[in-house]
Amino acid sequence: MILGRLRLFSPAAVGLAIFVGGCANESQHRILAQTIAPARASQIAKTHELFIATSRARDEAPGVVFAGNRSPDPMFGRVEISVPAVHEPGRIEYSPTNKVADPARYFAARRIGLYRSEAGFAEDLREDLAEGSGRALVFVHGYNTGFDEAIYRMTQIVHDSGFTGTPVLFTWASAARTIDYIYDSNSAAAARDALEETLLTVARSGATRIDIIAHSMGSWVTMETLRQLAIAGNKDLNGKLGDVVLASPDIDADLFKLQMRRYGAPVGGFYALTSRDDRALSLSQLIAGNQPRVGATIDAEELSLIGVTVIDVTGVASTDRLNHTKFAENPLLIRLLGDTLVADAQPTSEQEITERLDRLASGIGQTIGSAAELIITTPFQVFDVEVGQR
């Protein structure tokens, strides 16, 4: 990385003049602590670097970098996050204080750089893709998610799934408050062009394959963006689009079917992770005039006819009381995502899908202690996959 392309921030720099003008507020989502405690190499499981594209506006409050306001133009950055050796799969070990980061016990932001231009972002992205596998993973977070939370969640997904390519976080201007559902939905709509530009930039920067994981309201942004790309005649990102995973998608069921009709038959794997006990989507359905959400109540066989593989994870346990983040918090589903993200190619026949699911279920069954059930409805067949021990 050429440092001249980046304006670097680190905990040591938080008190400098670049942050003057913003007052410290403990309720704000601070990503950079004031200082970092020392940690031995053996206490760090791994340090990950994420590329960042965002429709958020800059925030000058100490250590926050980006908050919930919208920017008319996308901004770009890069962040370095360490994961402690004591990390448990499916969890994010949050620090109880934003004053001191303790990498030995918690996820910790080591430094953040903001690019002076999109060209600098693209150049570093090209270098990283060329030095690695050439595969990129784009993560789009959901409603009520701060900049810091989005970074930590993608780091956890990348770490736990074993993804070895280039991770790119697209973070739109969520207000990160439960009462701001309407604001967030408007921010999601405002972010469509920025996400489209981000995907095109990743494709132009030499990615050989681009996988997308979108969560909750982020699935709506993703579907709208894919629809725009289809209208522009580039639905597969010049042949580079891989798998699309919509986790707990907060999308009106009727709208989703119209989006898919305009998008057309998927060019790669297209997955929807659903759960009938998702309480967050039940509330969203109530707010939306009792219109069913794709991630909660949906006709899986109907979606399979338009090329969507529906994975019903109702039978999978969650530490989230709302059952809305199962895809990232349950080791079973992280293993499923990891299998998808490291696969060389998308299976295109019933036999290939059957063989992959059998291998996956066998492998998961050896590592998961509790019973779990997946109901997977593919364009070819319905699978009832039981894993774990009873």
N, C-alpha and C positions, 0 to 999 in steps of 0.2 A: 504494500500500500504506500502510495506517495502522500506524505503527511500534508503537503501543500494543498491537496484537494479538500482537506478536512479542517473544520474548526473543532478542536478537541476540548472536551470537558472531562474532568475527573474529580473525585472527591476532594483532592487537594486544591482544586481551582474553584470550588463552589463559592468561597467567600470573596472571590475577586470581583473587580468592577463589572465584568460581563453580566453579573447577576444583580447589580445594583439597580434599584427601582422597583423590585418586587419584595414584598414583606413575607417572612416565613409564616407558614400556616400549616399546623400539624395535620389538618384535615385534607390537605392537598396530596395528590399522589406523587410522592417524591421518589425518583429512581436512583439518584445519586446521594449517598450518605455524606456526612461532613468528613468522615475519615474512614479508613479501612484498617481493621485489625490485622496483625500479621498472622499468617497461616503456613504450616509446613506443606510441602508438595504432597505428602501422603494423606493430608486432610482434604485435598481437592480431588474429586472424581474426574472432572474434566472442565475445561473452559471453552465455551462456545462463542463464536462470532456470528451475529445476525446482521443481515442487511435490512434497512428500514426504509419503507416508503409510506408517507402519511399525508392525509388531508387535514391534519390538525395544524393549528397556528402555534407559533412559538410562545412559550410562557417564560417570563423572566423570574418567576419565584425560585428561590434557592433549590437547586437539585431537581426541579420538576421537568424542565426542558420542553415538554409538550403537555397540554391539558386538554380541555374539552371544546375550546373555541375552534371555529372552522377557518381554514386558509383557502383563498381563491385558487391557489396553485399548489400542486404537490411539493413536498419537501422530502429530502433524502438523508439518510444517515447510516451509521454502523455502530453496533454496541457489542461490548465484550462482557459476557456473564459467566461466572464460575458456579459450578454445582458442587456442593459439599460431598465428601465421601460417605457421610451418614445419610445421604438422600435415600428415600424409599420410593420405589416406582409408583407413579400415580399421584404423588404429593408435590406440593411446592412448599419448601421450607422458607416461610416468610420471616424476616427479621422483625422482632417486636419493637424496634426503634429505628428511626431514620437518621439518627445521629452517628452511629457507628455500625459499619458493615462488618460482619463476622463471617468470612468465607468458610471457616471450619465448620460452621453449623447451619448457615443459611445461604440461599441464592444471593449472589452479590454482583452488582454492576461495577465493573472495574473502570470502565471509561466509555464515553460516547463521543462520536465524531459526527458533525453535521457537514454535509457536502455543500460546497459553494455553488455547485451547479449540477444539473442532472447528468451532464456529460462526465463529470468526475465519478459519480455514482456508477454509471454504466461502464466506465473504464475499469474500476476496481472489481465490479461484478464480473466482467469478462475475464479478468486475470484469475479470479477465484474459481470460476467455472472451468477454465482451461487447466488449472493446477489440480482440480479434483476430478470427480466422475462425470462432470458435465450436466448432472441432474440438479434441478432446482425444486425446492418445496416452497410454495407460497401459502402462508396461513393468514386467514381473515377472521378476526375475532367477532364476538357478538355484542349484544346490548349490555349496557351497564358495565363497561370495561375501560379502566384507565390505561394510560400509556404504559405505566409500569407493569400492570397486571398482564397486558398483552405480551410484553417482552418476556416476562417470567413464564407465562403459559406456553409460548412457542418454544422457549428453551427446554421446558419440561418435556414437551412432545418430541422434540428432536433428540433429546438425551435418552428418554425411555424407549423410544421406538427403534433406536439404533440407526437413524438416518445419517448417511455419511456425505451427502451432497451439499449444495449451497442453500441455506435457509434464508428466505425473504419474508419479512413480516410486513403485511399491509395493515396499517392501523388507521381507522377512520375516526372522526371526531365525536366519539361517544362522550357524553357528559359524566358518565360513571356515577350516576345517581338513579336509584330505583324509580323516583318520581318523574324522571325525564324520558319516558318511553316515546312520547311524540317527538321530542327534540331529537332523540337518537334515530328515530325512523326517518326524519328529515335529513339528518346528517348522513345517514346511509345512502339516501337518494342523491345527495350532493356529492358523494364519493365515487359514483359510477365511472365518471370519465377518468379520475385519477387512478382507479384500479385498472381500467383498460390500458392506460398509458404504461402503468407498471408492468403488466403482463407482456405488453409489446416490447418494452425495454429489455426485460429478461430474455425474451425470445431473440431479440436482435443482438444480445450480448453473448451469443454462442451456446446457450443451453441446448442440450440434446433432448431433454425431456423435462416438462414442467408439470408437476403434480400440485393440486390445490386441495387444501383442507379448509373448510369454512364452517364456522360454528354459529348456530342460532340466527340472529338477524344478519350476521355476516354472510349467511347462505343466500339471503335475499339480494344483497349487494352483488354477490358472485353471479347469481343467475341473471340479474339484469345486465351485468357486464358481458357475460357470455352471449346473451341475446344481442347486445350491441355489436359484438364481434361477428356474430352470424349475419346480421344485417349488412355489415361492412364486407362480407364475403371472406372472413378469416376465422371461422369457428374453431379451427384446430391449431391456431397460432403457427401457421405455416408448417403443420405436421409435427409440432413439438408438444402439443397438449397430451398429457398422460392421463392419470386418474383424477377424477373430481369426487371428493368426499364431502357430503353435506351432513354435518353432525347436528342432531337436534334442530333441523331447519325450521326457523320461525317464518314460514311463508304460508299465506293463504292457499289452501289445497287447489281451489279453482284457478287461482293465478298461476300456480306452479305448472299446472297442466298446459295453460296457455303459453307460458314461457318456454316450456319444452317443445310445444308445437312449433313455435317460431324458431327455436334453436335447431330443431331437427334431431335425427338419430345421433346419439352420442358417438364420438369417434374413438373414445377410449373407455375405460371403466368409469361408470357413473353410479355412485353409491349414496343412499340416504340411510342414515342411522336414526331409527325411530324408537320411541319408548312410550307405551301407553300410560305410564305413571309419571310422566314429566310434568311436575306441578307448575313450573315456570311457563310452559306452553299452554297449560290450562288457563292461566291468568291472561296470557296473550290472546287466547281465543275469546275470552270474556270481553276484553277491551275492544276486540275487533268485531263485535256484534255477533259473537258465538259462531264465527266462521272457523271450521276445523283447520288446524295447522298440520303441515306435512310431517313434522317430527313427532306428532302425538297420535292423531287419529287419521288413518289414511288407508285406502284400499291398495295393498301391496301388489296384488295381481294386476290391477289396473295400471299401476306405474310400470310394472315389468313389461307390459305390452309396448311401452314407448322407450324401452331400453334402460330403465333405471333398476338397479339391484337394490332391494330394500332389505336392510338388516335390522330386525326387530330385537332390541336389546332389553326388553322389559324384564326378562329373567336374569339380568346381570345386576349384581349388587353395586351400590354407590355410596360413597362417603358424603356426597352432596345431598342435603336434606330435600332439595328441590328435584333431584334426579335429572339435572339438566346438563351436567358435565361428565356423564359416564364415559364418553369417548376418550377422555384424557386421564380420568382418575382411576379407572379400573384396569389392572394389569392385563386382563383378558383382551380388552379392546385395544390397548396399546400394542399388544402382540399382533392383533389383527391388522392394525394400521401399519406396523412395522413390516409385516409380511407383504402388504400391498406396496409399500414404498420401496422395498428392495427387489421386487419382482422385475425380471428382465422384460417381460411382455405381458400384456393383458390377455387372459384366456378368452378364446372366441368360440368355444364349443362346449356342449354340455359335459362331455367326457373330461375336458381339461379343467372345467370348474369343479366337477366332482372330485377329481384327483387332488386339486389344490386344497379344497375344503377338508378332505380326509386327512391330508398331511398336517394342515393347520390344527384341526381338532385334536389329533394325536399328540402333537407337540405341546399344545396348550394344556392338555389333560395331564401331562407329566410335570407341569410347573405351577398349576393353580390348585390350591388345596380345597377350595369350596366349590360346590356345584354351581353350574351356570348353564343357561340355555340360550341359543341363538336360533331365531327363525329367519332363514335367508331365502328371499324370493327373487330368483334370477329370471332373465328373459327365457330361460330354458326349463327351470324346475324349481320346486320348493324344497328346501332342506331344513330339517330339524336337527340342529347340531348340539349335542350334549357334551360338555367337557367338565373336567374336575372330578372330585371324589364325593361320594355320598356316604 
